[in-house]
Amino acid sequence: MGNALATDGGFCTGSVRVVDHQRLSSSGYVFSASLPPYLATAAVSAVNYLEENPSVLANLRSNIALLHKELSDAPGLEISSHVLSPIVFLKLKKSTSSPTTDLDVFEAIAERMLKEDSVFIVTSKRSNLDRCKLPVGIRLFVSAGHTEADISTLSSSLKRVSASVLSDYF
């Protein structure tokens, strides 16, 4: 619920088999403490707000669709996240064959976008402790509060900077 409702904690839904798997496979600390009352109240309040203001989710969906449309032709990049997810993950269409170099490419893009256009984006980070080696890339977070101008600024900056940075690598 941390990302979805601006609170903390979570829950698992699904078939009995899925829920049992999660319960048995998760670390022991996951189920060792209940959610503090103030965080449970925050989650309930967030759900109530969304139920009372359905336009918020409509705006979010519209912004997600607009960002996908705007970035569909981003040079050298492709969207690899689900079309309905407000967390948009971009990866290289053609890897440099080195996760370290790929991350350098993304960090160069992020640094230039911030310096040149005051647009802040987040590169994925990897750790030697990660059990699951996720791909490196750029994570964009879409909200209902973004305007079309915000999304346009982001996409034009990303397209321009990525084309320039990628020309140095390929």
C-alpha positions in Angstrom: 0.0 0.0 0.0 3.1 2.2 0.2 3.0 3.2 -3.5 -0.7 2.8 -4.1 -2.2 4.6 -1.1 0.7 6.7 0.2 0.8 4.6 3.4 2.6 1.4 4.4 1.9 -2.3 4.6 0.1 -4.5 2.2 -2.1 -7.4 1.8 -2.3 -10.4 -0.6 -5.4 -11.4 -2.5 -5.9 -14.4 -4.8 -6.7 -18.0 -4.7 -6.1 -20.0 -1.6 -3.1 -21.5 -3.2 -1.6 -18.1 -4.1 -2.2 -16.7 -0.6 -0.8 -19.8 1.1 2.3 -19.6 -1.1 2.9 -15.9 -0.2 2.3 -16.6 3.5 4.7 -19.6 3.5 7.3 -18.2 1.2 7.6 -14.7 2.7 10.1 -13.8 5.4 8.9 -14.3 9.0 9.1 -10.6 9.8 6.4 -9.9 7.2 3.7 -11.3 9.4 5.2 -10.6 12.7 3.5 -7.2 13.4 0.2 -5.7 12.6 -0.2 -2.4 10.7 -0.2 0.6 13.1 -3.6 2.1 13.5 -2.6 5.4 11.9 -1.4 3.7 8.8 -4.6 1.6 8.6 -6.6 4.8 9.0 -4.5 6.5 6.2 -5.2 3.6 3.9 -8.9 3.6 4.6 -9.0 7.4 4.0 -7.2 7.0 0.7 -9.7 4.4 -0.5 -12.6 6.5 0.7 -11.2 9.5 -1.2 -10.8 7.5 -4.4 -14.4 6.2 -4.1 -15.7 9.8 -3.5 -13.6 11.2 -6.4 -13.6 8.8 -9.3 -12.2 11.4 -11.6 -8.9 11.0 -9.9 -8.5 7.5 -11.3 -9.8 8.6 -14.7 -7.2 11.4 -14.8 -4.5 8.9 -13.8 -5.5 6.4 -16.5 -5.6 9.2 -19.0 -2.1 10.4 -18.0 -0.7 6.9 -18.2 -2.1 6.5 -21.7 -0.8 9.8 -22.8 2.7 9.0 -21.5 2.7 5.7 -23.3 1.6 7.4 -26.5 4.3 10.1 -26.2 7.1 7.7 -25.5 6.1 5.0 -28.0 8.7 6.4 -30.4 11.4 7.3 -28.0 14.7 6.7 -29.8 16.5 3.6 -28.5 14.1 3.0 -25.6 11.0 0.8 -25.2 8.4 0.6 -22.5 8.4 -2.8 -20.7 5.8 -2.1 -18.0 2.1 -3.0 -18.1 0.0 -0.5 -20.1 -2.2 0.3 -17.0 0.7 0.7 -14.5 1.4 4.2 -13.2 5.0 3.1 -12.8 6.4 3.2 -16.4 9.6 1.3 -16.9 11.8 2.0 -19.9 14.7 -0.2 -21.0 17.1 -0.1 -23.9 15.8 -1.6 -27.2 19.4 -2.8 -27.8 21.5 -3.4 -24.7 25.2 -2.6 -24.7 25.6 -6.2 -23.4 26.9 -4.9 -20.1 24.4 -4.1 -17.2 27.0 -1.6 -15.9 27.3 0.2 -19.2 23.5 0.2 -19.6 23.2 1.8 -16.2 25.8 4.4 -17.2 23.7 5.2 -20.2 20.6 5.7 -18.1 22.4 7.7 -15.5 23.8 10.0 -18.3 20.3 10.5 -19.6 18.9 11.3 -16.1 21.8 13.7 -15.3 21.3 15.6 -18.6 17.6 15.8 -18.3 17.9 17.3 -14.8 20.6 19.7 -15.8 19.2 20.8 -19.1 15.4 20.7 -18.5 15.0 20.4 -14.8 13.2 17.1 -15.3 14.0 14.5 -12.6 13.8 10.9 -13.5 14.9 7.7 -11.6 17.2 5.0 -12.9 16.8 1.6 -11.5 19.5 0.5 -9.1 21.0 -3.0 -8.6 22.6 -4.5 -5.7 24.9 -7.5 -5.3 22.5 -8.6 -2.6 19.5 -8.8 -5.0 18.3 -12.4 -5.5 16.4 -11.5 -8.6 18.5 -9.6 -11.1 16.0 -7.0 -12.5 16.9 -5.2 -15.7 18.4 -1.8 -15.5 16.3 1.1 -16.8 14.4 4.2 -16.1 11.3 4.3 -13.8 8.8 7.0 -14.4 6.0 7.7 -11.9 2.7 9.0 -13.3 0.1 10.7 -11.1 -3.3 12.1 -11.6 -1.8 15.5 -10.6 0.4 15.7 -13.7 -0.8 17.9 -16.4 -0.6 17.3 -20.2 2.1 19.9 -20.3 4.1 18.0 -17.6 3.9 14.8 -19.6 4.8 16.7 -22.8 7.8 18.3 -21.2 9.0 15.0 -19.9 8.6 13.1 -23.1 10.2 15.8 -25.3 13.2 16.1 -22.9 13.6 12.3 -22.7 13.4 11.9 -26.5 15.9 14.6 -27.2 18.4 13.6 -24.5 18.2 9.9 -25.1 18.8 10.4 -28.8 21.9 12.4 -28.0 23.3 10.1 -25.3 22.6 6.9 -27.2 24.4 8.3 -30.3 27.6 8.3 -28.1 27.2 4.6 -27.3 25.9 3.1 -30.5 
